[in-house]
Amino acid sequence: MEHQQLLEILAHAWKTLDASELVKYIHPEFQYDSQKVFASMYADEYPSYITEKFETLKKHGSKIEVSIVKDNYFGEGNMIKLVQDENTVAYLRIKVRDGKICKMDMCMF
């Protein structure tokens, strides 16, 4: 898979709050970092984390707006823009290796 295709899978996961397809594309050496979390997360932890996060968002009735936008900050193509409940904005950037997501960063800019 290419970067754009994986972004589309990631966007779909966030739109539907269903991680089942997304987790198939997590590289064995995957690393997730977030500006809101102080420790990195790896391939063995991320699938259960994102599944639980999506379940929590569904349970609380959170509305998530998802779009693929140009990454003007890092200039590496596109990224995912997430808007939760019309006010909290975050961006997901990914790096791809061997057709899978090897790095994901949740940023506030």
N, CA, C and O atoms as CSV, one atom per row, in Angstrom:
chain,resi,resn,atom,element,x,y,z
A,1,MET,N,N,0.834,-1.183,0.000
A,1,MET,CA,C,0.000,0.000,0.000
A,1,MET,C,C,0.883,1.251,0.000
A,1,MET,O,O,1.989,1.266,0.540
A,2,GLU,N,N,0.360,2.266,-0.610
A,2,GLU,CA,C,1.042,3.549,-0.673
A,2,GLU,C,C,0.529,4.481,0.432
A,2,GLU,O,O,-0.494,4.207,1.061
A,3,HIS,N,N,1.243,5.570,0.656
A,3,HIS,CA,C,0.910,6.545,1.690
A,3,HIS,C,C,-0.551,7.005,1.589
A,3,HIS,O,O,-1.272,6.967,2.586
A,4,GLN,N,N,-0.993,7.434,0.416
A,4,GLN,CA,C,-2.355,7.954,0.253
A,4,GLN,C,C,-3.403,6.881,0.534
A,4,GLN,O,O,-4.421,7.161,1.169
A,5,GLN,N,N,-3.165,5.667,0.072
A,5,GLN,CA,C,-4.108,4.574,0.326
A,5,GLN,C,C,-4.236,4.292,1.818
A,5,GLN,O,O,-5.334,4.067,2.327
A,6,LEU,N,N,-3.116,4.307,2.502
A,6,LEU,CA,C,-3.150,4.066,3.944
A,6,LEU,C,C,-3.810,5.215,4.686
A,6,LEU,O,O,-4.487,4.989,5.689
A,7,LEU,N,N,-3.628,6.439,4.217
A,7,LEU,CA,C,-4.353,7.575,4.807
A,7,LEU,C,C,-5.856,7.390,4.649
A,7,LEU,O,O,-6.620,7.696,5.564
A,8,GLU,N,N,-6.282,6.892,3.497
A,8,GLU,CA,C,-7.712,6.667,3.269
A,8,GLU,C,C,-8.260,5.584,4.185
A,8,GLU,O,O,-9.385,5.703,4.672
A,9,ILE,N,N,-7.492,4.534,4.430
A,9,ILE,CA,C,-7.909,3.491,5.376
A,9,ILE,C,C,-7.992,4.067,6.785
A,9,ILE,O,O,-8.936,3.781,7.521
A,10,LEU,N,N,-7.013,4.870,7.156
A,10,LEU,CA,C,-7.008,5.515,8.469
A,10,LEU,C,C,-8.193,6.461,8.617
A,10,LEU,O,O,-8.856,6.470,9.654
A,11,ALA,N,N,-8.460,7.253,7.590
A,11,ALA,CA,C,-9.601,8.172,7.629
A,11,ALA,C,C,-10.909,7.403,7.770
A,11,ALA,O,O,-11.787,7.800,8.536
A,12,HIS,N,N,-11.039,6.312,7.037
A,12,HIS,CA,C,-12.270,5.504,7.126
A,12,HIS,C,C,-12.443,4.937,8.535
A,12,HIS,O,O,-13.550,4.916,9.073
A,13,ALA,N,N,-11.349,4.482,9.122
A,13,ALA,CA,C,-11.414,3.953,10.493
A,13,ALA,C,C,-11.942,5.014,11.452
A,13,ALA,O,O,-12.782,4.723,12.303
A,14,TRP,N,N,-11.450,6.243,11.314
A,14,TRP,CA,C,-11.917,7.324,12.191
A,14,TRP,C,C,-13.346,7.737,11.881
A,14,TRP,O,O,-14.094,8.086,12.794
A,15,LYS,N,N,-13.742,7.706,10.612
A,15,LYS,CA,C,-15.125,8.071,10.254
A,15,LYS,C,C,-16.127,7.072,10.805
A,15,LYS,O,O,-17.218,7.446,11.235
A,16,THR,N,N,-15.751,5.802,10.790
A,16,THR,CA,C,-16.666,4.749,11.227
A,16,THR,C,C,-16.414,4.317,12.669
A,16,THR,O,O,-17.193,3.556,13.243
A,17,LEU,N,N,-15.323,4.806,13.248
A,17,LEU,CA,C,-14.875,4.385,14.583
A,17,LEU,C,C,-14.773,2.862,14.654
A,17,LEU,O,O,-15.235,2.227,15.601
A,18,ASP,N,N,-14.146,2.300,13.608
A,18,ASP,CA,C,-13.936,0.859,13.495
A,18,ASP,C,C,-12.483,0.622,13.091
A,18,ASP,O,O,-12.077,0.978,11.985
A,19,ALA,N,N,-11.713,0.032,13.974
A,19,ALA,CA,C,-10.286,-0.165,13.742
A,19,ALA,C,C,-9.956,-1.483,13.064
A,19,ALA,O,O,-8.783,-1.751,12.803
A,20,SER,N,N,-10.936,-2.308,12.772
A,20,SER,CA,C,-10.659,-3.660,12.289
A,20,SER,C,C,-9.836,-3.698,11.001
A,20,SER,O,O,-8.958,-4.551,10.872
A,21,GLU,N,N,-10.085,-2.822,10.067
A,21,GLU,CA,C,-9.306,-2.795,8.825
A,21,GLU,C,C,-7.957,-2.121,9.054
A,21,GLU,O,O,-6.939,-2.578,8.532
A,22,LEU,N,N,-7.941,-1.059,9.815
A,22,LEU,CA,C,-6.719,-0.303,10.077
A,22,LEU,C,C,-5.631,-1.176,10.686
A,22,LEU,O,O,-4.483,-1.122,10.244
A,23,VAL,N,N,-5.962,-1.969,11.679
A,23,VAL,CA,C,-4.941,-2.733,12.401
A,23,VAL,C,C,-4.233,-3.760,11.514
A,23,VAL,O,O,-3.152,-4.236,11.862
A,24,LYS,N,N,-4.830,-4.102,10.380
A,24,LYS,CA,C,-4.188,-5.018,9.431
A,24,LYS,C,C,-2.969,-4.373,8.776
A,24,LYS,O,O,-2.109,-5.070,8.237
A,25,TYR,N,N,-2.896,-3.045,8.821
A,25,TYR,CA,C,-1.835,-2.314,8.139
A,25,TYR,C,C,-0.839,-1.677,9.109
A,25,TYR,O,O,-0.179,-0.692,8.779
A,26,ILE,N,N,-0.742,-2.245,10.292
A,26,ILE,CA,C,0.242,-1.794,11.276
A,26,ILE,C,C,1.516,-2.616,11.089
A,26,ILE,O,O,1.499,-3.841,11.206
A,27,HIS,N,N,2.597,-1.941,10.802
A,27,HIS,CA,C,3.893,-2.578,10.590
A,27,HIS,C,C,4.370,-3.201,11.908
A,27,HIS,O,O,4.085,-2.655,12.974
A,28,PRO,N,N,5.082,-4.318,11.862
A,28,PRO,CA,C,5.597,-4.924,13.103
A,28,PRO,C,C,6.478,-3.983,13.926
A,28,PRO,O,O,6.577,-4.135,15.144
A,29,GLU,N,N,7.117,-3.015,13.270
A,29,GLU,CA,C,7.968,-2.060,13.989
A,29,GLU,C,C,7.273,-0.709,14.166
A,29,GLU,O,O,7.928,0.328,14.273
A,30,PHE,N,N,5.974,-0.737,14.194
A,30,PHE,CA,C,5.137,0.462,14.334
A,30,PHE,C,C,5.438,1.202,15.636
A,30,PHE,O,O,5.693,0.598,16.677
A,31,GLN,N,N,5.399,2.536,15.538
A,31,GLN,CA,C,5.532,3.394,16.728
A,31,GLN,C,C,4.511,4.519,16.611
A,31,GLN,O,O,4.401,5.163,15.567
A,32,TYR,N,N,3.761,4.753,17.694
A,32,TYR,CA,C,2.769,5.825,17.761
A,32,TYR,C,C,3.196,6.811,18.833
A,32,TYR,O,O,3.549,6.431,19.950
A,33,ASP,N,N,3.158,8.092,18.470
A,33,ASP,CA,C,3.456,9.150,19.434
A,33,ASP,C,C,2.371,10.206,19.347
A,33,ASP,O,O,1.834,10.478,18.273
A,34,SER,N,N,2.057,10.792,20.477
A,34,SER,CA,C,1.043,11.828,20.555
A,34,SER,C,C,1.554,12.950,21.438
A,34,SER,O,O,2.229,12.710,22.439
A,35,GLN,N,N,1.224,14.182,21.057
A,35,GLN,CA,C,1.614,15.310,21.891
A,35,GLN,C,C,0.848,15.333,23.210
A,35,GLN,O,O,1.197,16.091,24.116
A,36,LYS,N,N,-0.184,14.514,23.325
A,36,LYS,CA,C,-0.961,14.465,24.560
A,36,LYS,C,C,-0.569,13.291,25.461
A,36,LYS,O,O,-1.049,13.182,26.589
A,37,VAL,N,N,0.304,12.414,24.958
A,37,VAL,CA,C,0.729,11.241,25.720
A,37,VAL,C,C,2.250,11.282,25.806
A,37,VAL,O,O,2.918,11.597,24.821
A,38,PHE,N,N,2.792,10.970,26.962
A,38,PHE,CA,C,4.225,11.126,27.183
A,38,PHE,C,C,5.063,9.919,26.786
A,38,PHE,O,O,6.289,10.022,26.736
A,39,ALA,N,N,4.448,8.793,26.506
A,39,ALA,CA,C,5.203,7.587,26.146
A,39,ALA,C,C,4.794,7.102,24.760
A,39,ALA,O,O,3.639,7.237,24.358
A,40,SER,N,N,5.738,6.548,24.050
A,40,SER,CA,C,5.448,5.959,22.748
A,40,SER,C,C,4.665,4.665,22.927
A,40,SER,O,O,4.719,4.028,23.979
A,41,MET,N,N,3.942,4.293,21.889
A,41,MET,CA,C,3.182,3.055,21.868
A,41,MET,C,C,3.645,2.270,20.648
A,41,MET,O,O,3.986,2.852,19.618
A,42,TYR,N,N,3.654,0.946,20.769
A,42,TYR,CA,C,4.204,0.115,19.706
A,42,TYR,C,C,3.165,-0.849,19.154
A,42,TYR,O,O,2.024,-0.889,19.616
A,43,ALA,N,N,3.581,-1.626,18.153
A,43,ALA,CA,C,2.671,-2.494,17.392
A,43,ALA,C,C,1.862,-3.443,18.271
A,43,ALA,O,O,0.707,-3.735,17.958
A,44,ASP,N,N,2.436,-3.917,19.340
A,44,ASP,CA,C,1.717,-4.863,20.199
A,44,ASP,C,C,0.647,-4.182,21.054
A,44,ASP,O,O,-0.275,-4.850,21.521
A,45,GLU,N,N,0.749,-2.873,21.268
A,45,GLU,CA,C,-0.192,-2.145,22.126
A,45,GLU,C,C,-1.263,-1.392,21.337
A,45,GLU,O,O,-2.405,-1.275,21.782
A,46,TYR,N,N,-0.889,-0.889,20.175
A,46,TYR,CA,C,-1.753,0.043,19.455
A,46,TYR,C,C,-3.118,-0.533,19.062
A,46,TYR,O,O,-4.118,0.164,19.234
A,47,PRO,N,N,-3.219,-1.761,18.547
A,47,PRO,CA,C,-4.553,-2.257,18.155
A,47,PRO,C,C,-5.586,-2.218,19.287
A,47,PRO,O,O,-6.719,-1.793,19.066
A,48,SER,N,N,-5.220,-2.648,20.473
A,48,SER,CA,C,-6.196,-2.607,21.569
A,48,SER,C,C,-6.458,-1.170,22.014
A,48,SER,O,O,-7.583,-0.829,22.377
A,49,TYR,N,N,-5.422,-0.325,21.986
A,49,TYR,CA,C,-5.598,1.076,22.352
A,49,TYR,C,C,-6.603,1.763,21.431
A,49,TYR,O,O,-7.545,2.395,21.909
A,50,ILE,N,N,-6.411,1.648,20.110
A,50,ILE,CA,C,-7.289,2.368,19.183
A,50,ILE,C,C,-8.697,1.784,19.198
A,50,ILE,O,O,-9.672,2.522,19.054
A,51,THR,N,N,-8.814,0.485,19.367
A,51,THR,CA,C,-10.146,-0.144,19.465
A,51,THR,C,C,-10.883,0.389,20.692
A,51,THR,O,O,-12.058,0.744,20.604
A,52,GLU,N,N,-10.204,0.444,21.827
A,52,GLU,CA,C,-10.817,0.965,23.055
A,52,GLU,C,C,-11.138,2.458,22.925
A,52,GLU,O,O,-12.176,2.911,23.408
A,53,LYS,N,N,-10.263,3.216,22.282
A,53,LYS,CA,C,-10.500,4.650,22.077
A,53,LYS,C,C,-11.767,4.851,21.245
A,53,LYS,O,O,-12.612,5.680,21.583
A,54,PHE,N,N,-11.892,4.096,20.164
A,54,PHE,CA,C,-13.086,4.208,19.324
A,54,PHE,C,C,-14.342,3.824,20.100
A,54,PHE,O,O,-15.376,4.476,19.951
A,55,GLU,N,N,-14.273,2.794,20.913
A,55,GLU,CA,C,-15.434,2.389,21.718
A,55,GLU,C,C,-15.830,3.498,22.704
A,55,GLU,O,O,-17.016,3.757,22.909
A,56,THR,N,N,-14.849,4.136,23.299
A,56,THR,CA,C,-15.117,5.244,24.228
A,56,THR,C,C,-15.771,6.412,23.490
A,56,THR,O,O,-16.739,6.992,23.983
A,57,LEU,N,N,-15.254,6.757,22.325
A,57,LEU,CA,C,-15.842,7.847,21.540
A,57,LEU,C,C,-17.290,7.537,21.173
A,57,LEU,O,O,-18.150,8.416,21.237
A,58,LYS,N,N,-17.561,6.284,20.788
A,58,LYS,CA,C,-18.941,5.882,20.451
A,58,LYS,C,C,-19.837,5.969,21.678
A,58,LYS,O,O,-20.953,6.483,21.607
A,59,LYS,N,N,-19.343,5.464,22.798
A,59,LYS,CA,C,-20.127,5.449,24.034
A,59,LYS,C,C,-20.507,6.862,24.475
A,59,LYS,O,O,-21.601,7.076,24.997
A,60,HIS,N,N,-19.630,7.800,24.273
A,60,HIS,CA,C,-19.875,9.186,24.687
A,60,HIS,C,C,-20.573,10.002,23.610
A,60,HIS,O,O,-20.878,11.178,23.813
A,61,GLY,N,N,-20.824,9.378,22.465
A,61,GLY,CA,C,-21.529,10.077,21.392
A,61,GLY,C,C,-20.718,11.195,20.750
A,61,GLY,O,O,-21.286,12.147,20.214
A,62,SER,N,N,-19.423,11.085,20.800
A,62,SER,CA,C,-18.564,12.118,20.201
A,62,SER,C,C,-18.740,12.145,18.688
A,62,SER,O,O,-18.861,11.109,18.034
A,63,LYS,N,N,-18.751,13.354,18.159
A,63,LYS,CA,C,-18.851,13.543,16.715
A,63,LYS,C,C,-17.447,13.839,16.193
A,63,LYS,O,O,-16.800,14.789,16.634
A,64,ILE,N,N,-16.985,13.023,15.258
A,64,ILE,CA,C,-15.645,13.187,14.707
A,64,ILE,C,C,-15.761,13.558,13.224
A,64,ILE,O,O,-16.320,12.808,12.423
A,65,GLU,N,N,-15.226,14.718,12.883
A,65,GLU,CA,C,-15.134,15.112,11.474
A,65,GLU,C,C,-13.739,14.731,10.998
A,65,GLU,O,O,-12.740,15.043,11.647
A,66,VAL,N,N,-13.687,14.057,9.862
A,66,VAL,CA,C,-12.425,13.529,9.357
A,66,VAL,C,C,-12.206,14.022,7.932
A,66,VAL,O,O,-13.109,13.963,7.098
A,67,SER,N,N,-11.001,14.509,7.664
A,67,SER,CA,C,-10.679,14.898,6.293
A,67,SER,C,C,-9.193,14.655,6.031
A,67,SER,O,O,-8.366,14.678,6.943
A,68,ILE,N,N,-8.891,14.426,4.777
A,68,ILE,CA,C,-7.500,14.307,4.357
A,68,ILE,C,C,-7.107,15.669,3.803
A,68,ILE,O,O,-7.740,16.188,2.884
A,69,VAL,N,N,-6.051,16.238,4.376
A,69,VAL,CA,C,-5.624,17.592,4.006
A,69,VAL,C,C,-4.138,17.600,3.658
A,69,VAL,O,O,-3.400,16.676,4.002
A,70,LYS,N,N,-3.723,18.635,2.985
A,70,LYS,CA,C,-2.319,18.827,2.632
A,70,LYS,C,C,-1.515,19.102,3.901
A,70,LYS,O,O,-1.950,19.859,4.768
A,71,ASP,N,N,-0.362,18.491,4.000
A,71,ASP,CA,C,0.523,18.734,5.141
A,71,ASP,C,C,1.479,19.862,4.773
A,71,ASP,O,O,2.572,19.614,4.265
A,72,ASN,N,N,1.076,21.077,5.024
A,72,ASN,CA,C,1.893,22.237,4.695
A,72,ASN,C,C,3.029,22.459,5.687
A,72,ASN,O,O,4.000,23.150,5.380
A,73,TYR,N,N,2.905,21.872,6.879
A,73,TYR,CA,C,3.920,22.090,7.899
A,73,TYR,C,C,5.197,21.300,7.606
A,73,TYR,O,O,6.300,21.847,7.606
A,74,PHE,N,N,5.016,19.988,7.354
A,74,PHE,CA,C,6.169,19.149,7.077
A,74,PHE,C,C,6.392,18.932,5.588
A,74,PHE,O,O,7.466,18.491,5.179
A,75,GLY,N,N,5.382,19.239,4.771
A,75,GLY,CA,C,5.520,19.137,3.332
A,75,GLY,C,C,5.733,17.734,2.811
A,75,GLY,O,O,6.351,17.550,1.762
A,76,GLU,N,N,5.240,16.755,3.515
A,76,GLU,CA,C,5.417,15.359,3.114
A,76,GLU,C,C,4.127,14.776,2.547
A,76,GLU,O,O,3.821,13.612,2.808
A,77,GLY,N,N,3.381,15.532,1.797
A,77,GLY,CA,C,2.145,14.995,1.226
A,77,GLY,C,C,0.941,15.392,2.049
A,77,GLY,O,O,0.779,16.555,2.417
A,78,ASN,N,N,0.099,14.416,2.333
A,78,ASN,CA,C,-1.154,14.659,3.036
A,78,ASN,C,C,-1.128,14.081,4.445
A,78,ASN,O,O,-0.253,13.295,4.806
A,79,MET,N,N,-2.116,14.499,5.220
A,79,MET,CA,C,-2.295,14.007,6.583
A,79,MET,C,C,-3.792,13.990,6.882
A,79,MET,O,O,-4.591,14.466,6.077
A,80,ILE,N,N,-4.165,13.457,8.009
A,80,ILE,CA,C,-5.557,13.402,8.447
A,80,ILE,C,C,-5.813,14.561,9.414
A,80,ILE,O,O,-5.033,14.805,10.334
A,81,LYS,N,N,-6.915,15.262,9.188
A,81,LYS,CA,C,-7.358,16.291,10.130
A,81,LYS,C,C,-8.582,15.735,10.854
A,81,LYS,O,O,-9.536,15.283,10.220
A,82,LEU,N,N,-8.545,15.771,12.176
A,82,LEU,CA,C,-9.647,15.298,13.016
A,82,LEU,C,C,-10.203,16.474,13.808
A,82,LEU,O,O,-9.450,17.237,14.412
A,83,VAL,N,N,-11.513,16.614,13.801
A,83,VAL,CA,C,-12.167,17.623,14.628
A,83,VAL,C,C,-13.189,16.876,15.486
A,83,VAL,O,O,-14.148,16.300,14.972
A,84,GLN,N,N,-12.969,16.897,16.790
A,84,GLN,CA,C,-13.863,16.202,17.715
A,84,GLN,C,C,-14.839,17.185,18.334
A,84,GLN,O,O,-14.444,18.200,18.908
A,85,ASP,N,N,-16.111,16.871,18.209
A,85,ASP,CA,C,-17.179,17.662,18.814
A,85,ASP,C,C,-17.080,19.135,18.445
A,85,ASP,O,O,-17.349,20.014,19.265
A,86,GLU,N,N,-16.695,19.389,17.216
A,86,GLU,CA,C,-16.649,20.717,16.604
A,86,GLU,C,C,-15.647,21.682,17.222
A,86,GLU,O,O,-15.671,22.872,16.908
A,87,ASN,N,N,-14.751,21.187,18.111
A,87,ASN,CA,C,-13.819,22.153,18.696
A,87,ASN,C,C,-12.394,21.655,18.920
A,87,ASN,O,O,-11.474,22.473,18.923
A,88,THR,N,N,-12.170,20.389,19.101
A,88,THR,CA,C,-10.824,19.879,19.343
A,88,THR,C,C,-10.232,19.407,18.025
A,88,THR,O,O,-10.745,18.478,17.402
A,89,VAL,N,N,-9.147,20.053,17.602
A,89,VAL,CA,C,-8.525,19.727,16.316
A,89,VAL,C,C,-7.201,19.011,16.554
A,89,VAL,O,O,-6.402,19.410,17.402
A,90,ALA,N,N,-6.987,17.943,15.787
A,90,ALA,CA,C,-5.719,17.208,15.834
A,90,ALA,C,C,-5.399,16.722,14.425
A,90,ALA,O,O,-6.274,16.647,13.563
A,91,TYR,N,N,-4.138,16.397,14.210
A,91,TYR,CA,C,-3.676,15.929,12.904
A,91,TYR,C,C,-2.909,14.628,13.085
A,91,TYR,O,O,-2.108,14.484,14.009
A,92,LEU,N,N,-3.168,13.689,12.191
A,92,LEU,CA,C,-2.437,12.425,12.184
A,92,LEU,C,C,-1.526,12.389,10.972
A,92,LEU,O,O,-1.967,12.540,9.833
A,93,ARG,N,N,-0.252,12.186,11.240
A,93,ARG,CA,C,0.736,12.033,10.170
A,93,ARG,C,C,1.269,10.608,10.232
A,93,ARG,O,O,1.477,10.055,11.312
A,94,ILE,N,N,1.485,10.023,9.055
A,94,ILE,CA,C,2.001,8.659,9.026
A,94,ILE,C,C,3.243,8.572,8.149
A,94,ILE,O,O,3.473,9.395,7.262
A,95,LYS,N,N,4.025,7.549,8.430
A,95,LYS,CA,C,5.129,7.138,7.567
A,95,LYS,C,C,4.884,5.677,7.218
A,95,LYS,O,O,4.354,4.906,8.017
A,96,VAL,N,N,5.283,5.321,6.005
A,96,VAL,CA,C,4.983,3.995,5.476
A,96,VAL,C,C,6.273,3.246,5.172
A,96,VAL,O,O,7.239,3.813,4.661
A,97,ARG,N,N,6.262,1.960,5.498
A,97,ARG,CA,C,7.363,1.070,5.132
A,97,ARG,C,C,6.777,-0.294,4.788
A,97,ARG,O,O,5.934,-0.818,5.515
A,98,ASP,N,N,7.218,-0.848,3.703
A,98,ASP,CA,C,6.766,-2.176,3.275
A,98,ASP,C,C,5.248,-2.252,3.142
A,98,ASP,O,O,4.653,-3.293,3.420
A,99,GLY,N,N,4.615,-1.148,2.717
A,99,GLY,CA,C,3.176,-1.143,2.497
A,99,GLY,C,C,2.336,-1.077,3.755
A,99,GLY,O,O,1.126,-1.297,3.705
A,100,LYS,N,N,2.960,-0.776,4.880
A,100,LYS,CA,C,2.232,-0.679,6.156
A,100,LYS,C,C,2.645,0.596,6.882
A,100,LYS,O,O,3.661,1.213,6.562
A,101,ILE,N,N,1.838,0.973,7.864
A,101,ILE,CA,C,2.138,2.172,8.655
A,101,ILE,C,C,3.195,1.803,9.691
A,101,ILE,O,O,2.970,0.955,10.555
A,102,CYS,N,N,4.353,2.456,9.589
A,102,CYS,CA,C,5.426,2.165,10.550
A,102,CYS,C,C,5.536,3.255,11.621
A,102,CYS,O,O,6.118,3.033,12.683
A,103,LYS,N,N,4.975,4.424,11.337
A,103,LYS,CA,C,5.043,5.540,12.295
A,103,LYS,C,C,3.779,6.362,12.177
A,103,LYS,O,O,3.330,6.653,11.068
A,104,MET,N,N,3.200,6.739,13.297
A,104,MET,CA,C,2.030,7.598,13.325
A,104,MET,C,C,2.230,8.609,14.432
A,104,MET,O,O,2.619,8.266,15.548
A,105,ASP,N,N,1.956,9.868,14.102
A,105,ASP,CA,C,2.075,10.943,15.089
A,105,ASP,C,C,0.758,11.699,15.167
A,105,ASP,O,O,0.204,12.103,14.144
A,106,MET,N,N,0.264,11.888,16.372
A,106,MET,CA,C,-0.912,12.711,16.645
A,106,MET,C,C,-0.384,14.063,17.101
A,106,MET,O,O,0.250,14.174,18.150
A,107,CYS,N,N,-0.655,15.097,16.292
A,107,CYS,CA,C,-0.139,16.432,16.570
A,107,CYS,C,C,-1.293,17.439,16.669
A,107,CYS,O,O,-2.382,17.216,16.139
A,108,MET,N,N,-1.031,18.521,17.342
A,108,MET,CA,C,-2.042,19.569,17.480
A,108,MET,C,C,-1.857,20.648,16.424
A,108,MET,O,O,-2.594,21.635,16.418
A,109,PHE,N,N,-0.895,20.480,15.537
A,109,PHE,CA,C,-0.635,21.458,14.465
A,109,PHE,C,C,-0.355,20.732,13.164
A,109,PHE,O,O,-0.113,21.371,12.141
